[in-house]
Amino acid sequence: MSEQIDSQIDEIMDYFNFTKVAIAMRALNWEWKNEGVPGEPELRTFARNQLRRLANDPSLGCIYCGGFMVEIDEDGDLSLAFILEKWEAE
């Protein structure tokens, strides 16, 4: 992985509000794999792993998993979002 990608992942991990996501998941009783509602440490680990996964395979373009959406654009810039609800019509 390049220094630029490592820097982007570090920035996302430093500034993304994982506390807010953890609060929302507790409020909704949003469990992962019947293992209970994840705490902030689990959310951070999961998000970092998904960011690395996408950085290692940009052809994926986007990963939706566990409420998180990880994207990489045509310039190689990463982003992380937590989605409570999404609908796409054709």
Sequence and secondary structure as in RCSB ss.txt:
>XXXX:A:sequence
MSEQIDSQIDEIMDYFNFTKVAIAMRALNWEWKNEGVPGEPELRTFARNQLRRLANDPSLGCIYCGGFMVEIDED
GDLSLAFILEKWEAE
>XXXX:A:secstr
  HHHHHHHHHHHHHS HHHHHHHHHHHT  STTS    HHHHHHHHHHHHHHHHH GGG EEEETTEEEEE TT
  EEEEE S      
